[in-house]
Amino acid sequence: MEMDSMECESSTRSIQNDEIHHNGTYHFSSTKNHGGAAAAAVVTNIVGPTATAPATSVYELLECPVCTYSMYPPIHQCHNGHTLCSTCKVRVHNRCPTCRQELGDIRCLALEKVAESLELPCKYYNLGCPEIFPYYSKLKHESLCNFRPYSCPYAGSECGVVGDIPFLVAHLRDDHKVDMHAGSTFNHRYVKSNPREVENATWMLTVFHCFGQYFCLHFEAFQLGMGPVYMAFLRFMGDEEEARSYSYSLEVGGSGRKLTWEGTPRSIRDSHRKVRDSNDGLIIQRNMALFFSGGDRKELKLRVTGKIWKEQHNPDSGLCIPNLSS
């Protein structure tokens, strides 16, 4: 969406290159970059708690030659005995990737029994996950593993980049040109000359660094029913459990009136669209947005302010006391 005028008047300073905090774990890959071009996978400086890998010979037997992941029943084989997983059987159009013979519907029952008898480490063990699982529960764990890489939180493009938080912060800054700010308060002003027309696109994404964490502040305009809706919400760059330790507030106002939202930031594990479609944020209908703008209501002028704080539990009273310092 073409932006008419947009300002961030945060009282905080911008984040410098050497201030992006690395936690010692890096795993990055991409199927597409933010512009849609093909990009090669990148894996660098992988460190973390060491997990026990299965015996090399057995592990190699169970490694699919196409996707290189461990194979689980059903395991298919060609007439020459070459094996591959059921997912890749479809990808190779029923042709053996090793000898190019037709695969047919032959199952490798012996190797399936070997797989059923093994306990294998999570595929993110080299990123720090210490868990080991039987084959039938390993895949379910991996889909929810806290050590799995995060997807790029940028909205408005089909960005396939994944990685840990420091990598994604640098990616947002360098590739998506996202504004970076240090501090827990913000003050945004949005001006649009024709508020009656809107495309389904993101207005703005700003990354804030406070309390040693990173937060994504989204401002959007999208069509809902017959008219546009304006929305602001915050996402936490980390897992859902840790996101619950923080709260935030947003406020928009004008002409002696104001609208306030207070809530818990959503994790970037939840997609941008999922958060937006759940209406979990400050929502401003067009008529109210024009009222806040004042004047002749022909130009949208919104100022949204807010703050982030960390909830601190008081063991004496059992209450949560907000910590507003960053």
C-alpha positions, -999 to +999 in steps of 0.1 A: +000+000+000+014+034-009+019+054+023+010+091+022+028+103+053+041+084+082+063+095+112+077+078+142+082+103+169+095+079+195+114+094+224+138+065+222+169+062+201+175+040+171+192+006+175+228+005+162+243-024+143+264-036+172+235-035+197+216-065+183+220-090+210+231-125+199+223-155+221+249-179+207+225-200+186+222-195+148+203-214+122+191-196+092+175-207+059+154-193+032+133-206+004+127-171-009+141-138+002+118-109+009+117-099-027+107-134-038+140-144-054+154-179-047+180-180-019+203-206-007+201-221+027+225-207+052+237-224+083+264-209+104+279-210+139+255-235+152+262-240+189+242-251+220+237-280+244+249-313+229+223-340+223+231-376+216+227-385+180+217-421+170+244-445+159+258-433+126+251-465+107+214-468+117+209-430+112+223-433+077+200-462+069+169-442+080+180-410+061+158-402+031+181-395+001+158-367-011+149-346+020+177-361+043+152-363+072+147-395+091+122-419+074+091-431+092+066-458+082+055-461+055+090-464+040+091-471+003+117-489-018+123-497-055+130-531-070+168-525-064+162-519-027+168-481-026+145-464+000+129-431+005+101-416+026+065-414+017+065-376+013+093-377-012+078-405-031+052-381-044+079-354-051+100-376-073+069-387-094+072-424-083+107-427-097+136-439-076+160-409-071+190-433-070+185-456-100+155-439-117+135-471-117+097-470-111+090-473-074+056-489-074+040-497-040+068-518-024+072-512+013+105-518+032+090-536+062+124-545+077+135-509+078+101-498+092+106-522+121+140-507+127+124-472+128+097-483+152+123-497+176+144-465+177+143-434+199+157-404+179+167-369+189+147-339+179+159-326+145+167-293+163+192-310+187+220-290+172+201-258+181+199-269+218+169-293+221+179-322+244+147-342+238+147-378+225+115-394+212+101-427+197+096-423+160+058-419+163+059-389+186+090-372+172+073-353+144+046-339+167+072-326+191+092-310+163+062-291+151+060-274+185+096-275+196+107-243+214+141-246+196+127-245+161+136-214+140+112-185+138+096-173+106+102-137+095+075-115+111+073-090+083+038-086+068+030-076+033+053-100+015+058-137+012+091-138+030+105-174+035+134-165+058+137-183+091+162-181+119+168-172+155+158-138+169+191-118+164+192-130+128+156-120+121+162-085+137+191-079+114+171-093+085+142-069+092+166-040+095+188-047+064+164-064+040+130-050+049+143-016+060+123-017+092+128+011+117+145+001+149+141+018+182+154+013+217+129+019+245+095+009+258+074+039+247+063+050+213+045+079+195+034+074+159+016+098+136-002+087+105-015+110+078-035+099+047-049+123+022-078+100+010-090+079+040-119+064+020-096+043-001-075+015+013-057-016+001-050-048+020-015-040+031+006-031+060+011+005+069+041+002+092+062-022+111+086-009+138+109-030+160+114-020+196+142-033+219+135-031+257+138-054+287+164-073+267+137-084+242+124-074+208+089-064+200+071-058+166+046-030+165+022-033+136+000-005+122-024-015+095-053-005+073-075-031+057-110-034+042-137-048+065-172-048+051-179-016+033-152+005+047-116+005+060-105-004+095-073+008+111-055-015+136-024-015+158-010-045+177+022-057+192+040-091+187+067-105+209+098-119+192+100-151+212+077-179+224+042-175+237+050-185+273+076-157+276+053-132+259+029-135+288+055-118+310+048-085+292+019-062+287+014-032+265-011-003+260-021+017+229-040+050+228-054+071+200-074+102+205-085+137+194-112+163+199-112+157+236-118+119+233-095+089+234-096+052+228-073+028+248-063-008+243-043-029+268-033-065+264-005-091+262+017-092+231+012-122+209+042-144+200+056-142+164+049-180+165+014-168+156+013-155+121+007-118+114-026-127+096-038-149+125-033-120+150-049-095+127-079-117+119-085-124+156-089-086+162-064-088+190-054-052+191-065-015+190-092-013+163-103+021+149-134+022+127-132+048+098-158+072+112-141+072+146-107+077+130-120+107+111-135+121+142-101+118+160-086+136+130-108+167+134-110+193+107-132+187+076-128+149+079-113+147+044-078+139+057-069+112+082-045+123+109-040+097+137-015+098+165-011+065+183+010+064+215+018+034+237+041+017+261+054-018+270+060-030+305+071-062+322+049-078+348+067-085+381+052-108+407+052-096+443+056-127+465+044-108+496+010-097+481+006-122+453+000-092+429+017-084+397+035-050+397+043-035+363+079-026+357+080+004+333+118+008+331+135-006+300 
